[in-house]
Structure formats: structure tokens, C-alpha cells
Amino acid sequence: MKNNQRPDGPWRIEPETLEAALETEFAGRPALTPALKNWVEDLPGQNEKQQTAPRLTWVNEINDIWMEIPRFENILWWGAWVLVIAVLIPIIMISFSFFQPFVYSDILFIPIILGFFLIICSLFLVNLKMALFVPRGTPIRFNRHRQKIYVYEYQRKWNPWVRWPTTIKVFDWADVHAQMTRETGRYDQGYRLYGVVCQPGTSEIIDSFVLSGAVGHPKLLRGLWSHCCHYMQAKPVPTAPLLTKAPASWTPFNTVRWPADIDRESTTVPDSQQA
């Protein structure tokens, strides 16, 4: 093969893949502490020149006061419905068996049957809650007039018998920085963008949240961070997202419910700025 020829087939390396690998290999050390797990890059500060033009992957709402972006997960939500149906079959069979007459020897198996029945019911309930109640695309709101961001978090658990709470984290935009990580999990591979919150005036990280789930190439994440910075500075930004179709995640009702007071605060200007 001549030197000016490019390899084809399984050994061919795409330019974007090579660029991302080189960036990861030669990345320096994080400027903020403690470093995030799987850290690969600190993105430019809010007032620094951004490396990439502003761009949105998805957006729910964007106007002169507030912007809301969703955060989708790499989860096949229809799988929860499949498991709900699959687990329902043994539940019906075990329930029906309780109406059958037991002989004396069967009494020894009653605790075992009840224990198995509890496990099956727990599996049914946890998948039903995943299918019906877990919010899809948990959002973040940016209010440029208040200079605050509102992070919608939902804490799902493996225990279906306890409450899965919703929490809203409110941060001053000035304290938020951006870092990129590289995820290598089975269902979540690629680069992920984090918002990291520092103690005011320091480089000490006191909290963090996902700004965007794992994607294939860092350029998309740099563009999203650039868009957030430009928007909060009231600079011109594109309002059309790159993607308009959300991942398939059907539920019979809206699973994102903002508390009334937070919903009003995050979508309005301060009283001092109202005419």
C-alpha cells in the first residue's frame, strides 16, 4: 500500500475518532478539585472564548427569559413494559395456586412460595414504576435574568416500596463550570458533559450534575456548553436544535412536574425588573 493511500475496511480510523483519542491522550490535569471520575477535559470558562460555535442537541423551550434543555438517558424504556408483562404471568400463576387445596406436606413450602411471590411482586412494581413514573429527559432550566439554573433530578431506586423523590437543585450561574468525562459502561459509552459547581471564588467542587448524557463526539458537548454560555450572556444563539425527535420513551402522561413555586421562578424575571 502506498503512503498516500488510506486504509479501508475494519482497520480504517475515522478522523473524528482519531481526534477524540488524541485529545483524551494528551489532556492535561483538571483545574478543579476533586477531579470527576473519568475526567478528560475542562471546557472554557463562561467568560472565555469558546472553542466551538453554539449549538443545541435538543431543546424544550427557548425565549428571551429562560431556556429548558432535556437530558435523555441511553435506556430502552420499552424494556420495562416487556418485563412488566413477563413478570405478571408468574404472579397470576402463584396467586391462582393459593386457591388450590393444600395437603399437609405443602405447608412446608408456603414460606418459600410467599418469599418468591414477594420477590416477583417487587420486580413487577419496580418495572411498572420505571415504565410509568420515571421522568424522561429530566430537564435543566436556564434563567438569564436571574442568572440561575434549575436542575431537575429524580432519584430512582431498586426498592419499589419506598418513595422515589424529585429534587430541584438551584445554582448561581456564576459558580458553574463545565467538565467532560469519557464513559465506558455497558449501556452508556461515549463522552458526557458535566456542570460542576464550585465554592464561590475557589476551584473547589461542591456539587455536580449531568448537562448532557454520553454522546459519540466531544464537539457536540463543546457546542452545547458554548450555547449555554452565550445564552446566559444574552448573546445571539441558534434556537433550532440539531435533533427534533426525542428518543422513544412512551408514557401515558407527563412525567416531569415542576413544583409550582420553582416553575414560576424559573420562567419569570425578578420583580425588580418587571415594568
N, C-alpha and C positions, 0 to 999 in steps of 0.2 A: 504494500500500500504506500502510495506516495505521501510525502509530508503534507501536501496541501489538500489531501482528501480527509473527509470527516467520516468516522466510523458509523455504520448503521447497525440495526438490529439491537439485541439486548445490551450491547456494550456502549451504546451511544448515550452520552450525558447531555441533557438539555442545558442550555446556557443559564437559565434561571436557577436550576438545581445546583449547578456548579457555583454560581454567585452566592447563593444562600449558604452553601457548605464553607466557602472561603470566609464569608462574614462571621460564621459561627466559630471557625477555627482560630481566627486572628482577632476575635473580640477581646477587649481589654478587661479590666475589672470593674465591677459595678461601683458607681459613685455613691450609692445609697446603701445603708446598712440597717438591719441584716439583709443579706442578699436573698432574693427569691430562689426557690428551688428551680433548677434547670434554666437559670438566667443565661441570656445570650447577648442582650443589648440594652443600654439606656437610650431612650429616644430623646430628641432635643427638648429643652425646657420650653415652657409656654411662650416666653418672650424671645426665644432664639429662632434663628432661621430654620424652617422645616426642610427636611431632605426630599420630601415628596409632595406633589400637589394635593390639595384637599380632595377627598372623595369619600362617599358613603357606600357601605356594603348594603345595609338595609336601613330604613328609617320609617318610624310610625307617624311622626309629626315634626314639622319644622316651620317656624314662623319667626317673627321679629322678637318674640319674648322667650320662647322655650323650644327645645328640641328633644325628641324622645327617640332613642335607638334601641332595638331589641337585641337580646343576646341569646341566640339559638344554640342548643347543645347537639352534639353528634349522637343522638339517641333515636332508635327506631321505635317511635311511640306506639305504633300498631302492634308491636310485640307484646305490650301489656294487655291489649284486648285478646290476643291469642292465648296468653296464659290465663286470663280470667275465665275464658271458655273451657280451657283444658282442665283447670283445677275444679271447675264447677261439677264436672262429671263424677269424680270420686266423692265429692261432698254429697251429691244426691244419692249415690250408691250406699254410703255409710249411713246416711240419715234413714234410708229405707230399711237397712238391716236392723235398726233399733226397734222396728215394729214387728220383727220376726220373733217367735218364741225361742228362748234360750234354755238349754239344758244345763245341769249343774256344772259340768266341766267348762262351759262357755264363760262362767262368771270370772274365771281367772284371766280371761282375755279382755274383759271390759275396760280395766285401766289402760291397757295398751291401745285399744280401739279409741278410747276417749283422747289419749295423748296424740295419736295420729290425726284424729279429727281436728284437734286444736291447731296442729301444725298446718294442716290443709286449709283450714279457715283463715289462718294468718297469711298464708301465701295468696289466697284469694283476695283478702282485704287489701294487702299491700299493693297488689297489681291493679285492683279496682281504684284505689286512691291515685296511683300513678296515671291511670288512664283518664280519670275524671277531673282530678283536682290540682295536679301539679301544673303550675303556670308554664305556658310555652313562651319562649323568647322573653325571659324576665328583663324588663326594660331599665334604662337609665335615663333620667331627665336632666337636661342642662338648662338652667335659667340664667341668661346672660345679664339681666338687670339686677338680680340678687347676687350674681357671681357665686352660685351654689350649684351643686349637683346632688341628685337624689337617686340612690341605688336601691332598687327593688330586689330583695333577697328572700328566697323561700327555702326553708330548711326541711328537706325530706329525710326520713329516717327509715331504717329497716323494720322498726317496730310499728306496726299499723295500729296498735291500740293506744298510742299516745298522740297528742296534737302535733301536727306539722306546722310550725308557726311561720308567719310572714313578718319580716322586719324591714324597715326602711332606714337606710343609713344616709345621713345628710353631711356633706363635707363642703368646706370652703374651697372654691376652685383654686385659689392661690396656693393651697397646700398639696395639690395633686400633681404627681409626676407620672411618667409612663415608662414601663419596662417590658421587654419582650422575653418570653421563655420558649423553649422548644420541648414539646410534649412527645413522649414515645409510648403512651399507653395503648392498649389493645384497641379501644374504641375512640381514642382521642389523640390522633397523631398530627403533628404539624406545629406551626408557630402560634402562640397565644399572646394577646396583648393584655397587660395588667395596668390598672391605675393604682399607684401606690401613694399613700397619704403620709406625709412627714410631719413631725412636730414642727410648728411654725418657726421658721428661721434656722432650721437644722437639717441635716441629712439623715436623721433617724426615722426609719419607717415605723409607724404605729398602727397602720392598717393597710389592707389591700383588697382589691376587687377585680374581677374579670371585666375588661372592657369589650373584648371580643374573643369568642371561642377559637379553637385551633383552626387555622387555615393553611393552605399549601405554601404560600409565599409571603415573606415579610413585607413586601411592598404594599400589600393591601392594608396591613396593620399600620404601617407608617402613614399611609394616606388617611386612615381613619383618625389617628391622633392629630395629624395636621388639620383635618377638618374641625375637630373639636376645639383646637386652639384658635383657629381663625374665627370660628363661630362665636366663641366666648369673647373675642376681641372686637366683635361687630364688623369683621372684615367680610368681603364678598366670598360666598361659598356656593358650590353647586347644591341644588335642592333635590335633584333626581338621583336616586340610589343606583348602584350598579346592578342590583338584583331587586326585582319587584315581587317575585313569587317566594313566599315563605316555605320552609320545609314542611312536608306533610306531618301534621300533628293534630288531627281532628279531636275536638271535644264538643259535647253538646251545648256548652255555654262558655262565656268568657271567664278564663281562669286568673286573669290579672285584675286585682281590685285594690286600687289605691285608697288608703284612709282619706276621709273627706277633707280633713284639715291639711294634710300633705298634698292632696290633689289640688286644692285651691292655691296653696302657697307656691307650689312648683310650676304653676301655669299663669301666674299673675305677676305684675310689677309691685314693688314695695309701695305702701301707702304714701310715702313721701314723694314718690314720682308720679302719682296719679294727679290728673288735672282737677 
